[in-house]
Amino acid sequence: MINKGLSKMGIFLLNMLSLLPLFILYRLADAFYVLIFYVFGYRRKVVKENLVNAFPEKNTAEINAIEKRFYKFFSSLFIEVIKMKSISKKELNKRVKFKNTDLVEAYLKNNESVLFCSSHYGNYEWVCMAIGLNFSGEHFPIYKPLSSEAFDNWFLTTRSKFGNHMVSMRQTLRAIQSNKNKPTMFTFGSDQAPSKDESNYWTTFLNQESSIQLGVEKIARKTNRPVFYLKINYLKRGYYEVDCVPICLNPAETAEFEITEMHTHFLEDMIKEAPAYWLWSHRRWKYKPEQKISEIIKKDQNIMDAMA
């Protein structure tokens, strides 16, 4: 009951804050930055470790500079996510601009569907919302449900308000099958780390062995839908440009894991180009490949013991 009450209070505060104009919210973001960086040190150990491991060639001063820029951006992102609840179509379209959309539209107008790769880069939430306003097909973002029902519902209704159809990760195939006869766009968070049990493919990403989601590739090769990467460019505070980059137009002709390598290293290059705008506070590398191998060995040993 207490948690439920706190959730309701939190949702109420989010909704009230969202009504404030962005220029005031950004002043709050400046204060928020001071709190999470200097006072509470929110996940600074995680961020520092991720940056050091990802960029071993950079010195301490360079790492510290990226870290500070990340926290300043993260503070603005937090405020921008709150603003999603009340932002208008006109305001969103002013702040999120798409370019090189002609090829995507050509597929959609030919009654064909496409797949988008996205990532936790820039304001991925605003970009996802804006897709529903800027393309002719129906948009189905794939999301991972939150543990809090109240906040999960808040995000679902907010993300859906401009025509997006949110799809839980486990319902992806069903949603694709149900909408196979109309032009659609399915957007995947390609940098979302799989659970330990689902970490079946590993590659080197940002100088570290990383488990990669295979959902985009599996669906692309099965349906032969072209794959585009949504390259988000941070222009200035509150303004983003999204380049629709084709990374694979004939998935059925690719080898296994080829598409996965394509989108993984496209993101890697994007991060290296401007590292401060990726979500470094995420524990992306909490599982290691040796953990997976040891669990497989232990499971096989248990089977052998049971058979003995």
Helices and strands as residue ranges (DSSP letters): H 2-18, H 22-34, I 35-39, H 44-54, H 60-83, H 89-95, E 96-99, H 102-109, E 114-118, H 124-134, E 138-143, H 149-159, E 167-168, G 169-171, H 172-178, E 184-189, G 196-198, E 202-205, E 208-211, H 215-223, E 227-236, E 239-248, G 251-253, H 258-273, G 275-277, H 289-307
